[in-house]
């Protein structure tokens, strides 16, 4: 399940969404929009707003570093609109609360994926067996082409 840390005091109750060990997002940076779902539920679907769309403005986020913003924009560019708003939608369930939890869980998964650093590729040497196979293939192709030539009757090349 997604990580939520609840901090409460007498005048304010803040919920923090934990992305990884180094990043938690306050709930005031995330907005939810509810709308009609096309999923299961029969007539219930026609009367209640069960689809939940999570909106997170990457540009205006105070919790993200500029480097993290660039990484997220690069990996999740298809989910981010022109204004820099990242959106996740969930309509799998009949309950608005369950869809909200599902959207938050998917949001955390996508953010974790976007913030994992790409490991650079290690150059490796070509194995000797691969070089040998390539040279053997080249030799056989050359011999096959040599056999296609019409023989010279006079012995000249």
Backbone as CSV, one residue per row, in Angstrom:
resi,resn,N_x,N_y,N_z,CA_x,CA_y,CA_z,C_x,C_y,C_z
1,UNK,0.852,-1.182,0.000,0.000,0.000,0.000,0.890,1.236,0.000
2,UNK,0.336,2.339,-0.415,1.090,3.586,-0.483,1.326,4.108,0.923
3,UNK,2.391,4.868,1.054,2.779,5.351,2.375,2.142,6.683,2.703
4,UNK,1.485,6.745,3.823,0.893,7.996,4.282,1.343,8.237,5.703
5,UNK,1.878,9.400,5.932,2.261,9.785,7.290,1.303,10.876,7.738
6,UNK,0.633,10.666,8.839,-0.338,11.649,9.321,0.256,12.438,10.474
7,UNK,0.217,13.740,10.353,0.664,14.628,11.411,-0.550,15.435,11.848
8,UNK,-0.845,15.427,13.105,-2.018,16.189,13.527,-1.639,17.121,14.669
9,UNK,-2.295,18.246,14.704,-2.167,19.183,15.802,-3.550,19.770,16.039
10,UNK,-3.687,20.667,16.956,-5.006,21.161,17.340,-5.695,21.943,16.222
11,UNK,-4.936,22.565,15.314,-5.570,23.415,14.316,-5.454,22.882,12.890
12,UNK,-4.611,21.881,12.641,-4.413,21.427,11.275,-4.089,19.942,11.260
13,UNK,-4.658,19.239,10.297,-4.328,17.829,10.105,-3.747,17.685,8.704
14,UNK,-2.454,17.436,8.620,-1.791,17.303,7.326,-1.492,15.842,7.048
15,UNK,-1.706,15.440,5.811,-1.388,14.087,5.388,-0.246,14.194,4.386
16,UNK,0.781,13.432,4.624,1.932,13.428,3.730,1.939,12.112,2.954
17,UNK,2.146,12.184,1.649,2.240,10.991,0.824,3.707,10.683,0.624
18,UNK,4.108,9.511,1.072,5.521,9.107,1.022,5.804,8.443,-0.320
19,UNK,6.711,9.038,-1.079,7.099,8.488,-2.375,8.264,7.520,-2.202
20,UNK,9.330,7.975,-1.550,10.472,7.118,-1.224,11.116,7.650,0.053
21,UNK,12.280,7.129,0.400,12.926,7.533,1.650,13.285,9.020,1.684
22,UNK,13.514,9.606,0.516,13.958,10.998,0.451,12.854,11.991,0.105
23,UNK,11.655,11.504,-0.210,10.628,12.409,-0.711,9.254,12.070,-0.142
24,UNK,8.636,13.068,0.468,7.230,12.994,0.868,6.543,14.255,0.361
25,UNK,5.317,14.077,-0.111,4.569,15.207,-0.666,3.411,15.559,0.256
26,UNK,3.244,16.836,0.589,2.082,17.223,1.398,0.812,17.139,0.555
27,UNK,-0.300,16.856,1.221,-1.553,16.676,0.490,-2.071,17.964,-0.145
28,UNK,-1.589,19.126,0.271,-2.061,20.364,-0.343,-1.471,20.587,-1.741
29,UNK,-0.497,19.763,-2.146,0.054,19.848,-3.497,-0.707,18.949,-4.469
30,UNK,-1.626,18.147,-3.950,-2.366,17.206,-4.772,-3.846,17.560,-4.728
31,UNK,-4.491,17.558,-5.906,-5.926,17.818,-5.998,-6.630,16.604,-6.572
32,UNK,-7.877,16.446,-6.220,-8.684,15.348,-6.741,-9.918,15.914,-7.418
33,UNK,-10.274,15.332,-8.564,-11.494,15.677,-9.269,-12.315,14.403,-9.395
34,UNK,-13.596,14.485,-9.060,-14.490,13.338,-9.171,-15.417,13.542,-10.360
35,UNK,-15.667,12.446,-11.094,-16.559,12.522,-12.247,-17.256,11.177,-12.421
36,UNK,-18.175,11.119,-13.371,-18.933,9.897,-13.610,-18.023,8.834,-14.206
37,UNK,-18.158,7.644,-13.693,-17.338,6.530,-14.139,-18.076,5.710,-15.181
38,UNK,-17.341,5.081,-16.069,-17.955,4.200,-17.058,-17.801,2.741,-16.651
39,UNK,-17.324,2.502,-15.447,-17.069,1.138,-15.001,-18.306,0.425,-14.506
40,UNK,-18.134,-0.656,-13.743,-19.258,-1.451,-13.266,-20.089,-0.695,-12.237
41,UNK,-21.345,-1.129,-12.088,-22.180,-0.528,-11.064,-23.620,-0.328,-11.473
42,UNK,-23.961,-0.622,-12.727,-25.348,-0.518,-13.161,-25.873,0.903,-13.056
43,UNK,-27.075,1.052,-12.525,-27.699,2.370,-12.406,-26.968,3.256,-11.404
44,UNK,-26.243,2.634,-10.485,-25.462,3.377,-9.493,-24.454,4.310,-10.168
45,UNK,-23.889,3.837,-11.301,-22.880,4.609,-12.022,-23.469,5.908,-12.557
46,UNK,-24.747,5.879,-12.929,-25.376,7.053,-13.540,-25.669,8.167,-12.537
47,UNK,-25.583,7.868,-11.256,-25.968,8.869,-10.256,-24.821,9.358,-9.389
48,UNK,-23.695,8.647,-9.354,-22.611,9.049,-8.457,-21.321,9.279,-9.221
49,UNK,-20.515,10.149,-8.688,-19.214,10.454,-9.286,-18.163,9.559,-8.646
50,UNK,-17.916,8.395,-9.259,-16.977,7.449,-8.648,-15.590,7.489,-9.280
51,UNK,-15.442,8.040,-10.484,-14.115,8.144,-11.092,-13.338,9.242,-10.372
52,UNK,-12.075,8.953,-10.065,-11.235,9.925,-9.364,-10.026,10.232,-10.237
53,UNK,-9.769,11.510,-10.448,-8.589,11.952,-11.177,-7.702,12.719,-10.211
54,UNK,-6.474,12.254,-10.056,-5.498,12.897,-9.178,-4.698,13.878,-10.028
55,UNK,-4.564,15.110,-9.573,-3.813,16.139,-10.286,-2.660,16.620,-9.409
56,UNK,-1.463,16.641,-9.996,-0.273,17.086,-9.275,0.502,18.029,-10.180
57,UNK,0.614,19.288,-9.773,1.315,20.282,-10.574,2.813,20.196,-10.272
58,UNK,3.543,19.673,-11.211,4.988,19.471,-11.034,5.716,20.812,-10.982
59,UNK,5.291,21.747,-11.833,5.946,23.049,-11.902,5.861,23.809,-10.579
60,UNK,4.708,23.754,-9.914,4.487,24.540,-8.703,4.814,23.783,-7.415
61,UNK,5.295,22.556,-7.542,5.580,21.759,-6.345,6.775,22.333,-5.590
62,UNK,6.598,22.484,-4.282,7.686,22.970,-3.428,8.535,21.816,-2.903
63,UNK,8.028,20.602,-3.011,8.705,19.442,-2.439,9.759,18.845,-3.373
64,UNK,9.647,19.118,-4.655,10.556,18.525,-5.632,11.733,19.445,-5.932
65,UNK,12.900,18.856,-6.091,14.073,19.614,-6.521,13.989,19.813,-8.035
66,UNK,14.707,20.780,-8.583,14.695,20.964,-10.042,15.137,19.703,-10.804
67,UNK,16.103,18.966,-10.244,16.558,17.734,-10.885,15.453,16.681,-10.907
68,UNK,14.701,16.569,-9.817,13.588,15.621,-9.762,12.493,16.017,-10.746
69,UNK,12.243,17.307,-10.878,11.231,17.779,-11.820,11.604,17.400,-13.249
70,UNK,12.879,17.543,-13.581,13.338,17.197,-14.929,13.190,15.693,-15.162
71,UNK,13.543,14.887,-14.171,13.436,13.432,-14.304,11.983,13.007,-14.499
72,UNK,11.087,13.594,-13.720,9.665,13.246,-13.826,9.111,13.685,-15.175
73,UNK,9.461,14.894,-15.608,8.973,15.385,-16.898,9.489,14.529,-18.049
74,UNK,10.698,14.012,-17.906,11.252,13.188,-18.967,10.587,11.825,-19.056
75,UNK,10.415,11.160,-17.941,9.878,9.799,-17.967,8.359,9.737,-18.047
76,UNK,7.666,10.752,-17.540,6.203,10.723,-17.513,5.593,11.779,-18.435
77,UNK,6.297,12.118,-19.505,5.868,13.222,-20.360,4.499,12.984,-21.012
78,UNK,4.103,11.731,-21.203,2.801,11.468,-21.837,1.639,11.697,-20.880
79,UNK,1.897,11.757,-19.598,0.844,11.974,-18.602,0.811,13.417,-18.100
80,UNK,1.707,14.244,-18.609,1.814,15.633,-18.148,1.313,16.557,-19.250
81,UNK,0.418,17.489,-18.894,-0.093,18.415,-19.897,0.846,19.610,-20.067
82,UNK,0.448,20.551,-20.889,1.293,21.710,-21.221,1.566,22.607,-20.017
83,UNK,0.667,22.592,-19.036,0.839,23.434,-17.851,1.713,22.765,-16.788
84,UNK,2.147,21.523,-17.050,2.985,20.815,-16.089,2.186,20.057,-15.043
85,UNK,0.924,19.744,-15.344,0.079,19.013,-14.404,0.091,17.533,-14.765
86,UNK,0.462,16.732,-13.793,0.541,15.282,-13.934,-0.778,14.709,-13.437
87,UNK,-1.417,13.834,-14.248,-2.722,13.318,-13.855,-2.752,11.791,-13.880
88,UNK,-3.434,11.241,-12.873,-3.649,9.802,-12.756,-5.139,9.608,-12.509
89,UNK,-5.763,8.718,-13.291,-7.194,8.481,-13.171,-7.444,7.044,-12.750
90,UNK,-8.449,6.854,-11.899,-8.854,5.511,-11.486,-10.374,5.422,-11.500
91,UNK,-10.888,4.368,-12.154,-12.322,4.121,-12.182,-12.615,2.630,-12.123
92,UNK,-11.668,1.853,-11.560,-11.821,0.403,-11.513,-12.906,-0.051,-10.548
93,UNK,-13.159,0.708,-9.512,-14.033,0.268,-8.433,-15.329,1.073,-8.396
94,UNK,-16.319,0.561,-7.683,-17.609,1.232,-7.559,-17.586,2.309,-6.486
95,UNK,-16.585,2.284,-5.633,-16.502,3.222,-4.517,-15.538,4.358,-4.846
96,UNK,-15.941,5.578,-4.535,-15.083,6.738,-4.759,-13.826,6.668,-3.898
97,UNK,-13.978,6.242,-2.650,-12.825,6.146,-1.740,-11.819,5.114,-2.237
98,UNK,-12.320,3.959,-2.702,-11.409,2.923,-3.213,-10.695,3.414,-4.466
99,UNK,-11.405,4.134,-5.335,-10.764,4.691,-6.527,-9.733,5.751,-6.157
100,UNK,-10.011,6.527,-5.110,-9.042,7.526,-4.655,-7.777,6.840,-4.146
101,UNK,-7.946,5.791,-3.343,-6.788,5.034,-2.853,-6.015,4.409,-4.007
102,UNK,-6.741,3.898,-4.992,-6.102,3.295,-6.161,-5.315,4.335,-6.957
103,UNK,-5.874,5.532,-7.109,-5.179,6.595,-7.841,-3.915,7.030,-7.102
104,UNK,-3.994,7.137,-5.781,-2.809,7.516,-4.995,-1.743,6.435,-5.107
105,UNK,-2.165,5.171,-5.025,-1.209,4.064,-5.127,-0.508,4.073,-6.484
106,UNK,-1.270,4.283,-7.558,-0.681,4.339,-8.902,0.230,5.558,-9.038
107,UNK,-0.159,6.683,-8.465,0.654,7.901,-8.476,2.008,7.642,-7.817
108,UNK,1.989,6.989,-6.649,3.234,6.691,-5.933,4.108,5.755,-6.763
109,UNK,3.505,4.717,-7.375,4.278,3.789,-8.211,4.942,4.516,-9.375
110,UNK,4.189,5.371,-10.060,4.743,6.104,-11.204,5.837,7.073,-10.778
111,UNK,5.645,7.751,-9.663,6.661,8.683,-9.169,7.932,7.934,-8.769
112,UNK,7.785,6.780,-8.108,8.958,5.988,-7.737,9.703,5.552,-8.981
113,UNK,8.971,5.103,-10.004,9.609,4.670,-11.246,10.332,5.836,-11.915
114,UNK,9.695,7.006,-11.939,10.287,8.170,-12.602,11.527,8.679,-11.873
115,UNK,11.577,8.486,-10.566,12.696,9.022,-9.780,13.836,8.025,-9.584
116,UNK,13.688,6.794,-10.073,14.806,5.846,-9.966,15.845,6.217,-11.024
117,UNK,17.102,6.321,-10.624,18.130,6.710,-11.591,18.391,5.598,-12.601
118,UNK,18.705,5.998,-13.821,19.014,5.050,-14.879,20.461,4.600,-14.710
119,UNK,20.652,3.311,-14.633,22.004,2.777,-14.489,22.697,2.822,-15.853
120,UNK,23.908,3.378,-15.924,24.603,3.423,-17.210,25.015,2.025,-17.667
121,UNK,24.992,1.817,-18.969,25.350,0.527,-19.535,26.857,0.328,-19.439
122,UNK,27.239,-0.883,-19.020,28.659,-1.212,-18.953,29.090,-1.803,-20.287
123,UNK,30.164,-1.242,-20.855,30.692,-1.796,-22.090,31.361,-3.122,-21.793
124,UNK,31.067,-4.107,-22.621,31.695,-5.417,-22.460,32.386,-5.795,-23.757
125,UNK,33.397,-6.618,-23.660,34.125,-7.055,-24.846,33.306,-8.104,-25.594
126,UNK,33.485,-8.140,-26.920,32.806,-9.149,-27.723,33.460,-10.495,-27.425
127,UNK,32.676,-11.527,-27.119,33.264,-12.832,-26.813,33.997,-13.428,-28.015
128,UNK,35.025,-14.208,-27.738,35.818,-14.821,-28.816,34.969,-15.732,-29.683
129,UNK,34.024,-16.429,-29.062,33.174,-17.344,-29.830,32.321,-16.554,-30.833
130,UNK,31.856,-15.376,-30.458,31.051,-14.557,-31.366,31.903,-14.042,-32.521
131,UNK,33.150,-13.653,-32.227,34.052,-13.221,-33.299,34.323,-14.375,-34.259
132,UNK,34.551,-15.565,-33.707,34.838,-16.740,-34.535,33.629,-17.067,-35.427
133,UNK,32.426,-17.035,-34.876,31.214,-17.317,-35.667,31.044,-16.294,-36.782
134,UNK,31.303,-15.024,-36.466,31.166,-13.982,-37.480,32.160,-14.181,-38.615
135,UNK,33.403,-14.485,-38.260,34.423,-14.699,-39.295,34.136,-15.954,-40.110
136,UNK,33.640,-17.014,-39.463,33.282,-18.239,-40.191,32.153,-17.951,-41.184
137,UNK,31.169,-17.177,-40.744,30.039,-16.833,-41.615,30.529,-16.002,-42.804
138,UNK,31.441,-15.065,-42.541,31.986,-14.249,-43.630,32.760,-15.123,-44.621
139,UNK,33.533,-16.072,-44.085,34.319,-16.958,-44.958,33.402,-17.822,-45.827
140,UNK,32.351,-18.403,-45.246,31.425,-19.241,-46.003,30.698,-18.424,-47.076
141,UNK,30.299,-17.201,-46.732,29.637,-16.338,-47.716,30.579,-16.021,-48.868
142,UNK,31.834,-15.739,-48.559,32.828,-15.435,-49.584,33.041,-16.649,-50.493
143,UNK,33.144,-17.830,-49.892,33.336,-19.045,-50.699,32.129,-19.300,-51.604
144,UNK,30.932,-19.086,-51.086,29.706,-19.292,-51.867,29.686,-18.350,-53.063
145,UNK,30.094,-17.101,-52.855,30.105,-16.135,-53.947,31.197,-16.475,-54.961
146,UNK,32.320,-16.995,-54.478,33.393,-17.393,-55.391,32.922,-18.530,-56.300
147,UNK,32.113,-19.427,-55.759,31.620,-20.559,-56.543,30.618,-20.128,-57.605
148,UNK,29.983,-18.996,-57.449,29.010,-18.502,-58.431,29.675,-17.954,-59.688
149,UNK,30.931,-17.560,-59.584,31.632,-16.965,-60.721,31.751,-17.990,-61.860
150,UNK,31.681,-17.500,-63.070,31.907,-18.394,-64.205,33.397,-18.680,-64.301
151,UNK,33.738,-19.926,-64.496,35.163,-20.258,-64.564,35.791,-19.669,-65.819
152,UNK,37.024,-19.216,-65.693,37.775,-18.660,-66.799,38.503,-19.802,-67.482
153,UNK,38.202,-20.015,-68.743,38.754,-21.168,-69.476,40.243,-21.001,-69.711
154,UNK,40.723,-19.796,-69.953,42.133,-19.579,-70.265,43.009,-19.577,-69.032
155,UNK,42.436,-19.619,-67.837,43.241,-19.643,-66.630,43.624,-18.276,-66.141
156,UNK,43.063,-17.227,-66.717,43.369,-15.867,-66.314,42.329,-15.398,-65.283
157,UNK,42.738,-14.462,-64.543,41.829,-13.897,-63.545,41.400,-12.527,-63.913
